[in-house]
């Protein structure tokens, strides 16, 4: 008979604790990699310990889902960088933007973004809608980008930025939710890193694109070089026919999304998966503890608001998003130097030199998300924050050697590693409730962008730049706030997972005792118990 001795039960529980490890993301069956070779996880996309059919499924998901989402995110940031590159390449002077208009570009964009954030995430969490919702919004976004080449004044800029922010919500915020629905925890960090760095690659590309437009097209067709950033002229069309570069690139990709984007695992089977692969995709997420979507009801409010992940995730991401503002403002410093020392930097140099920070972002994000497979999340996160904090403190001091000044602006690029660590972590922590996960991710981005919408104009007003004493002081406090909140979340997550593991082990132990007890009974007693007689 199964033992009922408390000491025996305790021993059984302790013996099984090794099956549940909350200190590392890699699953128990994965080969244990040395901390000295952890960076090799960058190359390990399809682990050998996976069955062949699962590796094939991952390849298809990466080729279709991840590639599509990364391309669309790339285009969002190409557009965002284009408006900033245009500002330092002649738009400021042509449209007479001598006040805080530059800061308001982001404010109006963020207002549109936060206005539709949570509704957009909830729509994306609906299996029947998700498959078509994101591509539809992308088509509309592409159409609006066409209009940017005809902007005449600040009001035109404000209007288009608001609409673009609203239409961007499914890709910017919804992608982390979608990736967390298709990829297991040990897979999603690396892929979120790849998705996120597509924005840094876009900023780099935008800088070189603006430099080329200014150098080769300034004055062509009676238009300033910055306008050509939004225009591609086809000589085989009528001279009046012009199209926005963003729109030309994004519209075909957005239309392809109707064929490629799969929605959620519980959506209708995409054409590029076989029925067996689609079943495997759904089954493996259930096995990983990722709950499928349920019917929407008012209980979602209670379920979400009683989770620590909601409140701490909201605070942490709000701190981070605002503190990330200095990353990308190097061009303002270079333009100021060019004004003080004529000939120091040309317009093309002002556009291309800052792209080095984006290169740092790409490298850091890919490396950090791979290291998360071996090292505790808090340690990787802390190293990133220490580097970012050091750069901000140095820029607050300001009077530092010029070479170190350049280095600090480049080191701001390490902040790109925060989102691909923080967002997958929240998705992982809330994997047991799809609706709470959608609301939490939406709330994090809404809260973050709500503060960020007025953060630049109040903390980093352009008229005080590039030496923002107040800005860097506040930024340092926000970095510490994000860092501290994340550490608290790590403690609560480990405590929560241990509680879940203990409950699971006790249930397993109880089942095993029941099986042992049934095995010792007379067969006739078992039949009577099974039939309820």
C-alpha positions in Angstrom: 0.0 0.0 0.0 1.2 3.5 -0.7 2.8 5.1 2.3 1.0 7.8 4.1 3.9 8.8 6.2 4.6 12.6 5.9 8.3 12.0 5.8 7.9 9.6 2.9 5.8 12.1 1.0 8.2 14.9 1.6 11.1 12.8 0.3 9.1 12.0 -2.9 8.4 15.7 -3.4 12.0 16.7 -3.0 13.1 14.0 -5.4 10.8 15.4 -8.1 11.7 19.1 -7.5 14.6 18.7 -10.1 12.0 18.4 -12.8 10.9 22.0 -12.3 13.6 24.7 -12.8 12.7 28.4 -12.7 16.2 29.7 -12.9 16.8 29.0 -16.6 14.6 29.2 -19.7 16.0 26.2 -21.5 13.9 23.1 -21.0 15.2 20.2 -18.8 15.7 17.9 -21.8 18.0 20.5 -23.6 21.7 19.9 -23.4 23.3 21.9 -20.6 25.6 24.4 -22.2 28.6 25.9 -20.4 28.3 29.6 -19.4 31.4 30.2 -21.4 29.8 29.0 -24.6 26.3 30.4 -24.0 26.6 32.8 -26.9 26.4 29.8 -29.2 22.6 29.8 -28.5 22.5 32.5 -31.2 23.1 29.8 -33.8 20.9 27.1 -32.2 17.5 27.8 -33.8 16.4 24.2 -34.3 17.7 22.1 -31.3 18.8 18.6 -32.1 16.8 17.2 -29.2 13.6 18.3 -30.9 11.8 15.6 -33.0 12.3 16.1 -36.8 8.6 17.0 -37.3 8.9 19.8 -34.7 12.1 21.2 -36.2 10.3 21.3 -39.6 7.4 23.1 -38.0 9.7 25.7 -36.5 11.3 26.3 -39.8 8.0 27.0 -41.5 6.9 29.3 -38.6 10.1 31.3 -38.9 9.9 31.5 -42.7 6.3 32.8 -42.7 5.2 34.2 -39.3 8.5 35.6 -38.0 9.7 36.9 -41.3 6.4 38.7 -42.0 6.2 40.3 -38.6 9.8 41.4 -38.8 9.4 43.0 -42.2 6.3 45.0 -41.0 8.1 46.1 -37.8 11.1 47.1 -40.0 8.8 49.3 -42.1 7.2 51.0 -39.0 10.6 52.1 -37.8 11.8 53.1 -41.3 8.9 55.5 -41.3 9.6 56.8 -37.8 13.3 57.3 -38.6 12.5 58.9 -41.9 10.5 61.7 -40.3 13.4 62.4 -37.9 16.0 62.2 -40.6 14.0 64.6 -42.7 13.9 67.1 -39.8 17.7 67.4 -39.7 17.9 67.3 -43.5 16.0 70.5 -44.4 12.4 69.9 -43.4 12.9 72.1 -40.3 13.9 75.1 -42.4 11.5 74.6 -45.3 8.4 74.1 -43.1 9.6 76.7 -40.5 9.6 74.3 -37.6 11.5 76.4 -35.0 9.5 75.6 -31.9 8.8 72.2 -30.2 7.3 70.7 -33.3 9.9 68.0 -33.4 8.9 66.8 -30.0 5.3 66.9 -31.0 5.9 64.5 -33.9 6.2 61.7 -31.4 3.4 63.1 -29.2 0.7 62.9 -31.9 2.0 59.5 -33.1 1.9 58.1 -29.5 -1.6 59.5 -29.0 -2.9 57.5 -31.9 -1.0 54.5 -30.7 -2.3 54.5 -27.2 -5.9 55.3 -28.2 -6.3 51.9 -29.8 -3.8 49.8 -28.0 -5.9 47.6 -25.7 -8.9 47.3 -28.2 -6.4 46.2 -30.8 -4.8 43.5 -28.6 -8.3 42.2 -27.7 -9.2 42.0 -31.3 -6.0 40.2 -32.1 -6.7 37.6 -29.3 -9.8 36.5 -31.2 -8.9 33.5 -33.4 -11.4 34.2 -36.1 -10.5 37.9 -36.4 -6.7 37.7 -35.9 -5.8 36.2 -39.2 -7.3 39.1 -41.2 -7.1 42.0 -38.7 -3.4 42.5 -38.8 -3.0 42.5 -42.6 -6.0 44.8 -43.0 -4.5 47.4 -40.6 -1.2 47.1 -42.5 -2.8 47.9 -45.8 -4.4 51.0 -44.3 -1.1 52.0 -42.8 0.6 51.7 -46.1 -2.0 53.9 -47.8 -1.4 56.7 -45.2 2.3 56.6 -45.7 1.8 57.6 -49.3 0.4 61.0 -48.1 3.6 62.0 -46.2 5.4 63.1 -49.3 2.8 65.9 -49.7 3.1 67.4 -46.2 2.8 71.2 -46.4 2.9 72.3 -42.7 3.1 71.1 -39.1 -0.7 70.3 -39.0 -0.3 67.8 -41.9 2.6 66.2 -40.0 0.6 65.9 -36.8 -2.5 64.4 -38.6 -0.5 61.7 -40.5 1.5 60.8 -37.4 -1.7 60.3 -35.4 -3.2 58.0 -38.0 0.0 56.0 -38.4 0.3 55.5 -34.7 -3.3 54.2 -34.5 -2.8 51.8 -37.5 0.5 50.5 -36.2 -0.9 48.9 -33.0 -1.3 45.3 -34.2 2.3 45.0 -35.4 4.1 47.0 -32.7 2.3 45.5 -29.7 0.4 42.5 -31.1 3.5 40.8 -32.5 4.8 40.0 -29.0 1.4 38.4 -28.2 1.3 36.4 -31.4 4.8 35.1 -31.1 4.1 34.1 -27.5 1.1 32.2 -28.8 3.1 30.1 -31.3 6.5 29.7 -29.7 7.4 28.0 -26.5 9.2 30.0 -23.7 12.6 28.7 -24.7 12.0 29.6 -28.3 10.3 33.0 -28.0 13.1 35.1 -26.5 15.5 34.6 -29.4 12.8 35.2 -32.0 11.5 38.3 -30.2 15.1 39.6 -30.3 15.2 39.1 -34.0 11.8 40.7 -34.5 12.8 43.7 -32.3 16.2 44.4 -33.9 14.4 44.8 -37.3 13.5 48.3 -36.0 17.2 49.1 -35.4 18.1 47.9 -38.9 15.3 50.1 -40.2 16.8 53.2 -38.5 20.2 52.4 -39.9 18.7 51.9 -43.4 16.7 55.2 -43.0 19.9 57.1 -42.2 21.7 55.9 -45.3 18.6 56.4 -47.4 18.3 60.0 -46.3 22.0 60.6 -46.9 21.7 59.3 -50.4 18.5 61.3 -51.1 20.0 64.5 -49.8 23.3 64.0 -51.7 21.8 62.9 -55.1 18.3 64.3 -55.2 18.3 67.6 -53.4 16.7 70.1 -55.8 15.7 67.5 -58.4 12.2 68.1 -59.7 12.1 71.3 -57.7 11.9 69.4 -54.4 14.1 69.4 -51.4 16.2 66.3 -50.6 14.2 65.5 -47.5 11.0 65.1 -49.5 12.7 62.6 -51.7 13.0 60.3 -48.7 9.3 59.8 -48.9 9.2 59.7 -52.7 10.2 57.2 -55.4 9.8 58.5 -58.9 9.1 56.0 -61.7 10.1 57.5 -65.0 7.8 55.2 -66.9 4.8 56.9 -65.2 3.5 60.4 -65.7 5.7 63.0 -64.0 2.9 63.8 -61.5 2.9 60.2 -60.3 4.9 59.8 -57.1 4.7 57.3 -54.4 6.0 57.1 -50.9 8.9 54.7 -50.4 7.4 53.3 -47.3 4.1 52.7 -49.0 5.7 51.1 -52.1 7.6 48.7 -50.0 4.9 48.0 -47.3 1.8 47.7 -49.5 2.8 44.5 -51.3 4.0 42.9 -48.0 0.8 43.9 -46.3 -1.3 42.3 -49.0 0.9 39.2 -48.8 -0.1 39.1 -45.1 -3.5 37.8 -46.1 -1.8 34.7 -47.4 1.1 34.4 -45.0 0.0 35.6 -41.5 -1.5 32.6 -39.6 -3.3 34.5 -36.8 -3.3 32.3 -33.7 -2.8 28.6 -33.3 -6.5 28.3 -32.7 -7.3 30.2 -35.9 -8.1 28.4 -39.1 -5.2 26.3 -40.5 -2.9 28.4 -42.7 -2.2 26.9 -46.1 1.5 26.5 -45.4 0.9 24.0 -42.6 -0.4 20.5 -43.0 -3.2 19.3 -40.7 -0.7 17.3 -38.7 1.6 20.3 -38.3 -1.2 22.5 -37.2 -2.3 20.0 -34.6 1.3 19.8 -33.4 1.5 23.6 -33.2 -1.5 23.7 -31.0 -0.6 20.6 -28.9 2.9 21.8 -28.1 1.7 25.1 -26.8 -0.8 23.4 -24.5 2.0 21.1 -23.2 4.0 24.3 -22.5 1.2 25.6 -20.4 0.1 28.3 -22.8 -3.7 28.6 -22.5 -5.7 29.1 -25.7 -8.2 32.0 -26.2 -11.5 31.9 -24.3 -14.7 33.7 -24.8 -14.5 37.4 -23.7 -16.4 38.2 -20.5 -16.3 40.7 -17.7 -14.3 38.3 -15.6 -11.2 39.2 -17.6 -11.1 42.4 -15.5 -10.8 40.6 -12.2 -8.5 38.0 -13.6 -6.1 40.6 -14.9 -6.2 43.2 -12.2 -5.5 40.6 -9.5 -2.2 39.6 -11.2 1.0 41.1 -10.1 2.3 40.7 -13.6 -0.2 43.4 -14.8 0.8 46.1 -12.3 4.5 45.6 -12.2 4.7 45.0 -15.9 2.9 48.2 -16.5 5.2 50.2 -14.2 8.4 48.5 -15.5 7.6 49.1 -19.2 6.5 52.7 -18.6 9.8 53.4 -16.9 11.7 51.7 -19.7 9.9 53.3 -22.7 10.4 56.8 -21.5 14.0 56.2 -20.5 14.8 54.9 -24.0 14.2 58.4 -25.6 17.8 59.5 -25.8 18.6 56.5 -28.0 18.3 58.0 -31.4 19.0 61.7 -30.6 22.7 61.7 -31.6 21.8 63.5 -34.8 20.6 66.5 -32.8 24.0 66.7 -31.1 25.8 66.5 -34.4 23.6 69.1 -36.0 24.3 71.4 -33.1 28.1 70.9 -33.5 27.7 71.6 -37.3 25.9 74.9 -36.5 28.6 75.9 -33.9 31.5 74.8 -36.1 30.6 75.2 -39.8 31.9 72.4 -41.9 32.4 70.1 -38.9 29.7 67.6 -40.2 27.8 67.5 -43.5 24.1 66.6 -43.7 24.9 63.0 -45.0 27.3 62.5 -42.1 24.6 63.7 -39.6 22.4 61.0 -41.0 24.9 58.1 -41.2 27.1 58.5 -38.1 24.3 57.8 -35.6 23.6 54.5 -37.3 26.4 53.0 -35.3 24.2 53.0 -32.2 21.7 50.9 -34.1 24.4 48.4 -34.9 25.1 48.2 -31.1 21.4 47.6 -30.6 21.3 44.7 -33.1 24.3 43.0 -31.5 23.2 43.5 -27.9 19.6 42.3 -28.4 20.6 39.1 -30.2 23.4 38.3 -27.7 21.3 39.1 -24.6 18.3 37.0 -25.7 20.6 34.1 -26.3 22.3 34.5 -23.0 18.8 34.3 -21.3 18.8 30.6 -22.2 21.7 29.9 -19.8 21.9 32.8 -17.3 19.1 34.0 -15.0 17.1 36.8 -16.6 17.9 39.2 -13.8 21.6 38.9 -14.4 21.4 39.6 -18.2 18.9 42.4 -17.6 21.1 44.0 -14.9 24.2 44.0 -17.1 22.3 45.8 -19.8 20.9 48.4 -17.4 24.3 49.1 -15.8 25.8 49.9 -19.2 22.8 52.0 -20.2 22.9 53.8 -16.8 26.6 54.6 -17.2 26.0 56.2 -20.6 23.2 58.4 -19.3 25.2 59.5 -16.3 28.1 60.4 -18.6 25.8 62.4 -20.9 24.5 64.3 -17.8 28.0 65.3 -16.9 28.4 66.3 -20.6 31.9 67.8 -20.4 33.7 64.6 -21.3 36.3 63.7 -24.0 34.8 63.8 -27.5 35.6 60.2 -28.3 33.9 59.1 -25.1 30.9 61.3 -26.0 30.6 59.4 -29.2 30.9 56.1 -27.3 28.1 57.0 -24.9 25.7 57.8 -27.7 26.5 54.4 -29.2 26.2 52.6 -25.8 22.7 54.0 -25.6 21.9 51.3 -28.1 22.1 48.6 -25.5 18.6 49.6 -24.4 17.3 47.6 -27.4 17.8 44.5 -25.3 15.2 45.4 -22.8 12.0 44.9 -24.7 12.9 41.4 -26.1 13.6 40.3 -22.5 10.8 42.1 -20.7 7.9 41.3 -23.1 8.6 37.5 -23.6 9.0 37.3 -19.8 5.5 38.8 -19.2 4.0 36.5 -21.9 5.7 33.5 -20.2 4.5 34.5 -16.7 0.9 34.9 -18.0 0.9 31.9 -20.3 -2.0 30.4 -18.3 -4.5 33.1 -19.3 -4.6 34.3 -22.9 -7.0 37.2 -22.3 -5.1 38.5 -19.3 -1.9 38.2 -21.3 -3.4 40.3 -24.1 -4.8 43.0 -21.8 -1.5 43.2 -19.8 0.7 43.6 -22.9 -1.8 46.2 -24.3 -1.8 48.0 -20.9 2.0 48.0 -20.7 2.3 49.6 -24.1 -0.6 52.0 -23.5 0.7 53.2 -20.2 4.2 53.4 -21.6 3.2 55.4 -24.7 0.8 57.6 -22.6 3.8 58.8 -20.6 6.1 58.8 -23.5 3.7 61.0 -25.5 4.5 64.0 -23.3 7.8 62.8 -21.9 10.0 64.3 -24.8 8.3 67.7 -24.8 8.5 68.1 -21.0 11.7 66.3 -20.2 13.7 66.5 -23.4 12.3 69.6 -25.2 14.2 70.2 -28.4 14.8 73.9 -27.6 17.0 72.7 -24.6 18.9 70.1 -26.6 21.3 68.6 -27.1 22.5 69.1 -23.5 19.4 68.0 -21.6 20.4 68.4 -18.0 16.8 67.9 -16.7 16.2 65.1 -19.2 19.2 62.9 -18.3 18.5 63.4 -14.6 15.0 62.2 -14.9 16.1 59.4 -17.2 18.6 58.1 -14.6 15.7 57.8 -12.1 13.5 56.0 -14.7 16.3 53.5 -15.5 16.7 52.7 -11.8 12.9 52.3 -11.6 12.7 49.9 -14.5 15.6 47.9 -13.2 14.3 47.6 -9.6 10.8 46.7 -10.8 12.1 43.9 -13.0 14.1 42.4 -10.1 10.9 42.4 -7.9 9.1 40.6 -10.8 11.8 38.0 -11.0 11.4 37.3 -7.3 7.6 37.0 -7.5 7.8 34.9 -10.6 10.2 32.4 -9.0 7.9 32.2 -6.0 4.8 31.8 -8.2 6.4 29.0 -10.3 7.6 27.2 -7.2 4.0 27.3 -5.8 2.7 25.9 -9.2 5.4 23.2 -9.2 4.6 22.1 -5.6 0.9 21.9 -6.5 1.6 19.8 -9.6 4.0 17.5 -7.8 1.4 16.9 -5.0 -1.2 16.1 -7.6 1.1 13.6 -9.3 2.0 12.1 -6.0 -1.7 11.8 -5.1 -2.4 10.1 -8.4 0.4 7.7 -7.9 -0.9 6.8 -4.5 -4.4 6.2 -5.9 -2.9 3.9 -8.6 -1.0 2.0 -5.9 -4.1 1.7 -3.8 -6.1 0.4 -6.8 -3.4 -2.2 -7.5 -3.8 -3.7 -4.0 -7.6 -4.0 -4.2 -9.5 -7.1 -5.2 -10.5 -6.9 -8.9 -14.2 -7.2 -8.0 -13.8 -4.0 -5.8 -12.2 -2.1 -8.6 -15.0 -3.0 -11.1 -17.6 -2.0 -8.5 -15.8 1.4 -8.0 -15.4 2.0 -11.8 -19.1 1.3 -12.5 -20.2 3.4 -9.5 -22.1 0.5 -7.8 
